[in-house]
Amino acid sequence: MDATKILSERAEIERLAAGRTFCDLLAATAHDHRDLPAYSDTWAESADWQTITWGETRELAFQVAAGLIALGLQPGDRVAMMLPNCTEHVLADLGTMHAAGVPVTFYATLAPDQIAYVAGNCDAVIAVIDGSGELARWQPVLDQLPSLRTIIVRDAAACPDDDRFLTWAGLLELGTLRQAEFPDEVAGRVTAIRPSDPVTLLYTSGTTGNPKGVVITHQSALYEVVAAELAGTAVPFVRWVSYLPLAHIAERMFTVYLAISNVGHVHFCHDAATQLVGIVGRVRPTAFFGVPRVWEKFQAGITALLNADPDDAKRAAVAAAMDTGLRYVRSCQYGHQTPDELAAEFGAAEESVLAPIRQLLGMGEVLTAISAAAPLPPDVGDFFAGLGLRILDVYGMTETTGAFTNNTADAFKLGTVGRPTPGIEVRIAEDGEILARGPLNTPGYLNLPEQTAELIDADGWLHTGDVGSIDADGFVSVVDRKKELIITSGGENVSPAAVENLLVAHPLVGQALAYGDRRPYLVAVLTLDSAVAPGWARARGIAAESLPELAADAVVLEEVGRAVQEANSRLARVQQVKYWRLLPVEWTAESEELTPTLKLKRRVVHAKYADVIDALYAG
């Protein structure tokens, strides 16, 4: 690690970002690109997009800010938001920012007691929520939130006839009146905002315990934006699909902060489970971000379609083209060189097979494809590389304002999460933990000084809780969560993610959890992929349709058994799964086995299926 180079890079990025806030960036974008589209939304799949320009975005942000000030919002006050990804969500965020408040997006899956905890912890004074579903979870705990003065409801039809509630249209009307009376008030608030002030407060989704509020400043978010622009991972004038929760730092970075800086055009998807594939096909984004589970879902759907083609010759041609695509992308990795004959072979495969497949997916115009939140399974990365789409894995966390290591189009290695962001120091501790230091690190957790001290040590190193390594070229690899490593009764350390990634490589397997801490061997609980399993079964003449029926079918169980055997063949003996059970359910954020960003809640699964795990060890 060249300390002089790192500090020089840091100084240059800090110089470019110096003294600015996102209010300043929005003003510049609205001035220079006033009539370019900013945000497009639709509340019906077949309906036309309703689009606002960058000029309108800033005007509406000022109007919302004035309305919030009229409701009594003071500088530093927090505004809670629980809405889907939509135009009103971003405007509520930007309006709060311009009123010098702090926007706090809540995960939409929070239960009433969790809402009460988070809203109480951040002392929210105003909430902006979507409609009846959110009301049903907020109303039971309102008596526990004396600081919460006003609840704004986007869906006017769901808004109660109560002085404590206000419609979104009512907020805008308040803003118009306030602006007429005090035309310079919002501008005065904006002038007082400093780069060190919070741009947002994000609560970790958390697999255990209460979520922690992570302070994100204008300064750290601007550093991330400028670094991404310099690295070439930020696509100017990007066409984007926003679908992951805006409580997730990555989606917030792309949908709000990078969009402002790079004059993006964001299209909203309100329900990723049912709408994402259709909206991607409709928007044809020029960049796309997916957590590993989303990429796995896309892979499963494509694989099912390709396998369903009855023409053996066509399937063989696709397989040959994908083999070429994979070899080509691998040859483009850092330190490699692409032979001329492979480049020519790829060009032919790209034109005749690969580009048309990507067009069918709606990803034919994607210039940058990114994965984060958890290590991308190697088989998934290889699959998309076979389609000619290199997925650039990046690594970070809420506490580091998003990514602090990045693969880029010019310097990537499959299976790694790239090299440190310019100006950021990264090292591996003696126990294997990845540590990071630099301007991206959060100032700390809200109201939690002890946890902040555990997160960031006295020398400024942030402890990620992940185990990893750094190769000779500076590329970082993430092995697993430090606290999630399995230590068998024989004292062997096993990464459960390494096992699970191989198990879910089979299209039928939707989710997998490997277990074996302080046990003599590993076992696994598995679920079927609900998008793939019914079609797979019908192609084989299996009458069962529901997941419980399919999970009990002998042919399905036999195939899943083969998937386990295939995974075991690629694992060391101590990593192999000895016994497994296929569950008759699907794991989702709603059923609590997954976080809102689709990461596995291991302790929830351990507790919920303790009897199943115990039975596997009982023989």
N, C-alpha and C positions, 0 to 999 in steps of 0.2 A: 504494500500500500504506500504509494508515493504521497507523503503528507503535503509537500510543497505544491504538487499539482492539484491535490484536492482542495486545498485552501485557496489557490488561485481561481479554480473553477467556481468555488463558492462565492468568492468576492465579486466575480463577474456577474453571476446570476443575481446576487443581492443588489448590485449596482443597477441592473436592468429593472428590478422590481421595486427599487427604493422609493419610499414615500407614497406609494400608490395603494388604493383600496379597490375593491370590485365595484364600488360606486363610480370611481374614476374610469375604470375600464368600460363599464356600461355606457357612461356618458360619451366616451370616445367612439365606441361602436355605433351608438345611436346617431352620432353626428356624421360619421364617415360612411355608414351603410344603412341609413335611415329606412329605406324602402325594401331592403332585403328581408326575406322571411326568417322569423326567429322560432316560433313555436306553432305547431299544428296539432289540432285535437279533433276528435270525433267521438260521440257517445253511441254511435251505431256503426257496425262494421262496414255496411254498404254506403253509409252517408258520406257526403263530401267533407273534406278537411276544412275546419275553421281555423284560419291562420292569422296570427298577428306579426307585424314586422318588428324590427329592432327599435325603430322610432316609437312605435306604439307600446312596446314592452316597457321602455323607460317611462313613458307618460303614465301608463297604468301603474307602474311601481310607485311613482310619486303620488298617484291618487290613492292607492292602498295605504301608503305610508301616512298620508294626511288623515285618512279614516281611522287608522290605528292611534294616531296622536289624539284625535278627537275623542277616542274611547279612553284616553288617559295613559297611553303607553309612554313610559319615561325611558331615557337612554339607559341601556343595560338590561331592561326588562326582557323576560323571555316570553316568546309566543309559541305555544304548542301547536303542531299541525299533524293531523291524521287524515290524509286524503290519498287517493291513488295518484299515480304519476299523471298529472294533467296541468293545463295552463294555469288554473287557479292556484295550484300548489306552488308553482314557481313564482307567480305574482305575489302570493302571500309571503313567500320567502324573501323576495327582493324588496317588497314593501316594508317588511319588518327591518331589513338591513338598512334601508334608506331612512327609516325613522330612528336609527341608531339602537334598535332593539336587537335581540338575539333569536333567530329562528331555530326551532327544535322540532325536527320531524320525528314522529313516533312511528314505530313499526305497526302496521295495520292489524297484526295478529295479536297484539297485547290484550290480555284479559283485564277485566275491571280492576282487580287489585294491583296489577302491574301498571296500569294507567295511573292509578292513585299514587303509586310509589314514584314513578318518573315525574309526573306533573308536580308532585309535592317536593321532590328532590331539587328540581330546577326552579321551583316557586313560580310557575307559569301564571301570568295575569290575564292572558287572552288565549283562547284555543280556536283553531279553524279546523273544522271537521267536515266530512263529506255528506253523510245523510243518515238514514234511519239505522243502518247497521252499526255505525259508530255511536250514534246517540244511545243505543241500547246498552253500550258498554260504558259510556261516560256518565249517564244519568245516575246509576246506582252509587257512584262515588263522589258526586259533586259536593255533598255535605262535608267530605273530608278535605276539600280544597278551598279554604276560605279566601286565598289570594286570587283565585280564578274569578274574575269579574264578569267576563263576557265570553260567550261561545258563539262563533260565527258558523253558520251551516250553509254549505255550498248549494245543496238541493233545497230550494225554497219550499217545496211541497212537504219536506220532512221537518221543517223548522217549527218548534213549539211556539205557541202564542204565550210568551213569557218574557218579561223584561230583561231577563238574563241572556236571552238568545237574540241573534240578529242574522238576517240572511246575507249572502254574499252581495246581492244587489243593494241591500241596505248599507253595507260597508262602503261600497263605491259611492253611493249617494252622500253619505257622511263626508267622504273624502272630497267630493266636489264642493260641498258647502264650506268645508274647512279651508280648502285652497282659495276660494273666493274671498274668505275673510282674512286669511293670513297667507298671502301668496308666496312669501319667501321662507316660510317656516321649515319646510322639508329641506330646502337647500341649506339652511342654517344647521340643521341636524347633520347633514352629510359632511359639511365642512369640518365639523368637530370630530368625525370618526378618524381614528388613528390605525396604522397598519398592525399594531400590536393588539388591537381590539378583536374580540371574537367575531368571526364571520358566521359561525354556527356552533351549536352544541349537539354532539351526536352521542347517543347511548349505544354502547356495545350490545349486540344481540344476546351474547352470553349463553354458554351452554350450562352454566351452573350459577347459582346465587343471583343477587340483584344486579341489573345492568349498571354500568358506570358511565357517567357523563364525561365525554372527552371534549375538551376545549380545542377548537380549531380557529386559528387567527387568520385575518386577511393576509398577513405576512407569510405564514407557512403555506397557505393555499396558493398564493401568488408565486412563491418559489416553485411549487410543483408545476404550475402552468408554464412558467418561463423555461424550466428545465425540460418539460415535455416538448415545447416548441423547438428548443435548441437540439434535442435528440431526434427530432423528426417523427415522434410518435403522435403528435397532435396534428390532425389533418385539417388544414384551413378550409373554410366553407363546407364543413362536413355535413352529410345527410345522415341523421342519427335516429335510432329507435330507442326510446327511453322506456324501460320496462322493469328493471330491478328497483327495489324500494329506494326512495330518495333519502331514507335513513342510512343507507349504505354509502360509505365514503366514495367508492368508485363511481357509482351512478350519479351521485351529487357532483363529483368532479366533472364528469363528461356532460351532464345535462345542464348544469348551471355555470360553473366556473370556466371550463374550457370552451363551452358554447359561446359565452360572452366574449372571451378573448379571441377566438378563432372564427367568429361570425358564423356559427353553425346554424343548421336548420333541424330542429328537434321535432320528432313525431312521437306522440304518446301512445303507449299500449297500456290499457287499464288492467288487463287480466292476462298475465303471461301464460298461464296454464291453458287458456282456450284461444287466445288471439294472436300470440306471438308469431307463429309461422305465417299466418295470413297477412299480418301487418308487415313483416319483413318482405314478403313477396310483393306487397303493394308499394312499399316505400323504396325498396332496392337501395339500402344504405351504402354509403361509401366507406364506413368503418363500423365495426360491430364488436361489442364486448359481451362475453358470456362467462359466468362461473362454470367450473367443470361439469356440473350436473346439466346445464343447458346444452353444452357441446355434446354431452353423452346422449341427450334426448334427440338432438339433431342427427347424430350418428345412427342411433337406433332406427329412426324413421327412414333415413336414406338407405340403410342396409336392408330394411324390410322391403322397400320399393325395388331395389336392385335385385334382391333374391326372388322377388315375385315374377320377374320377367321370364316367360316360358322359353324364350329364344336363347339356347345355349351359346350360340355364336356371339350374340350381343353381350351376354354376361362375361364371356371370355375376353371380349374386346375391352370392356370396362375394366376388368381385372388387370389386363395388360397395361392399359393406359394409367391406372392408379399405381401400378408398380413403377412405371416410368416417372410419374409425378413424385412419388416418395423418394426415389433415387435422386431426382433433380433437386428437390428441396433440401435433402440431406447434403448435397454437394454445395449448396449455397451457404452452409453454416460457416461460422467464424473459423478461420484457419484452413478452410477447404477451397478447392478450385473446381469449377465445372468444366469437364471436357467438352470440346466443341461438338463431338458426336452426340453426347447426352443432351446438350442444349438443343440440337436439331431434333432429336427424338422427342424431347419434351414439347417443342414448338408444334410438332405434328399432333401429338396426343392432346395438347391444350386446345387446339383449334377444332379437332374432330369430336372429342369426347368430354374433356374435363370442363372447359368453359361452358358448354351447354348444360352440364349437370349443375354447375354453380348458378347459372341463370335460373334454372328451375327452382332452386332453393331461395332465390331472391338475393343471392350473394355474389352475383356476377360482377358487380361494380365495387366490391369491398377492396379497399386499398390496404387497410390495416385491420387485422383480426386479433383480438386480445383476450387473454384469460387471466383470471386472478381469483383470490379468496381462498383457494386451496390448490395444491399441486395438480396440474393437469395430468391425468393418467397417460403414460407413454403411448398406449395403443390408440388413444383418442387423437393425440397429436399426430401420430403416424397416419391415421385414417384421413384426416383433413389435408395433411401434406400430400397424400396420394391424390387428392382432388385438386392439387395445385394451390391450396390455401395454407400458408404458413401461419399458425397461431402463435403469437408472441406472448409467452408467459411472463407476467410481471408479478412482483411480490411486495406486499406492504400490509398495513393494518390501519384501522382508524387512528390509532395513536401516532402514526407517522404520516398523517394527512394523505393516506393512500400509498401508492407505489414508491419504494425507495430503491428497488432494483428493477431493471428493465431489459428485456430483449428488444432489439430494434431491427428494422428491415436490413440495416447495414451490418449489424453485429448480433447474431443470435446463435444459440445452441439449443437444439431440441432436448427436452428433459431437464433444462435448467430454468431459473427465473431471471437470468440475465445478469448484467453487471450493475454495480451501484450507480444511482442517479448522480450526475456530476455534482461535486461538492459535498457528497455524503460519505461518511466513513462507515465501513462495515467490517466487522471482524468476528471470528468464532471463538467463544470462550473455552476454557479448559474442559468444561463438561459438554461441549458441542453446541451450546446455545448460540443463536445468531444475535449479535448486538449491532445497534446502529446509533450514529451520533451526527447531529447536524441540524440545520434550520427547519427541517420537516417535522421534527419531534414536537409533540404537544407540550404546552406549558404544564399540563397535568390533568388529573381528574377533578371534577367539580366537588368541592366539599369533602375530599378524601385525601388528606395529606399523607397518611401512612401508606395507602395504596400507590400514591404518586411516587413516594420514595422507593417503594419496591419496584416500580416500573422503570424509573430513571435513577441511576446511581449517582454518587457524589461527583464522578468524573464526566457526567453527561451522557453516559451510554444507556440507551434504551434497551431493555431486556425483552425480546420478542416472545419468549416462551416456546420458540421453535428450534428444533435441532437441524443443523445443516452443515454444509461444507463450501469451501471456495477453491476453485481449481487454479492452475497455474496462469490461466488467462484472465482471472478475475471474475469468472462466472459463478454465481451462487446456486447451490442446489438445496432444496428444503426436503428433509427426510420425514419429519412428523412433528406433532406437538410434543414438547418436552414432557408434559405431564400425562400424555396419552400413550407413551411407549409402554408396551407390554413387557414385564419382566417375569418370565416363566419360573416355576418352582425350581427349575434347574439353573436359574441365574442368567439365562440368555435374554438379551434385549431384542425385541421384535417390534418393528413399525407396523401397526395395524393398517395404516393407509396403504402401505406397499402390498399387503395381502388383498385388501379390499379393491384396489384398483384393478388387479388381475381378475378378481371374481366378477366385477361389473363389466369387464371387457366383453362378455357374452351378451348379445342383444336381449336375451330373455331376462337377464338379471337386472332389476331396477336399482336396488340398494343392497348393501352388504355391510355387516358389522362383524369384525373378527374379535374374539375374546380369548383371554388366556392368562390374565395377570395372576401370578402366584399359583398357577395351575400347571399340570405336567404337559399339557399339549393345547393346541388352539382348536376352537370350535367357531362356527359362524352361523348367524341368522341372516336369512336372505329374503328379499321380496321380488316379485315379478315386476317387469316394466309394463304398466297398464297400457301404454301406447303400442307396444309390440306384441305382447303375449296373445291377445285375441286373434290377430291376423296370422300369427305363427301357427296357432292351433287350427284355425280354419283351413290353412294350406295343407294340413296333414289329416284332415277329415275328423278332427276332434270336435265334438258337439258342444263341449263346455264353453261358456262365454264369460261368466263372472270370475273375478280373481279367486274367490274361495274354491269354486269348482276347478279352475285351472290348477291351483296349487295342490289339489288332491289327485290330479290326473296322473296316471302311471307314466304315460309318454312324456309329459312335461317334467315329472320328477327325474326320469331317466336322463333327459337332456340337461337338466340342471346339474345332475350328478357328473355328467361329462364336463360341464363347465368348471366344476370344482376340481376334477382330475386334471384338466388342462392348466388351471391356475397352479395346482400343486406341482406339476411337472416343471414349472418355471421358478419354483421357490426352493430355498434350502430346507433341509429336513425339519429344523426347528420352527420354520415359518409355515409349514404345511397344515392345512385344516383336516383334522381327523374325523370330526362329525359335524353335520350341518342340519339345519331345519329351514324349510321353505314356509314362510308365513302367508296366511290367506288375506293379507292386507297390503295397502300401499302406504309408505311413510311420506308425510307432507308436513309443512309448517303448521297447518291447522290441527293435525293429529299429534303435534308436538315433538315428533322424532327429529324434525329438521328445524334449523333456524330459518328466519325469513329469507336469508341468502342461501338456503338449501345446503347448508353444512350439517353434518350429522351431530346430533346431541347425544353423545355416547352415554352419558350418565342416565339420561331419560330412557334410552333403549335398555340399558342394563337393568334399571328398576322395573320397567314395564314388562320386560320379558325374562325376568329373573327365573321364573319357573321353567321356561323353555331352556334357558342356559343350564340350569341345574339338571334338567332331564338329560341333556346331551352328555354331561359328565357322569350321570348315573348309568350310562350304558346305552 
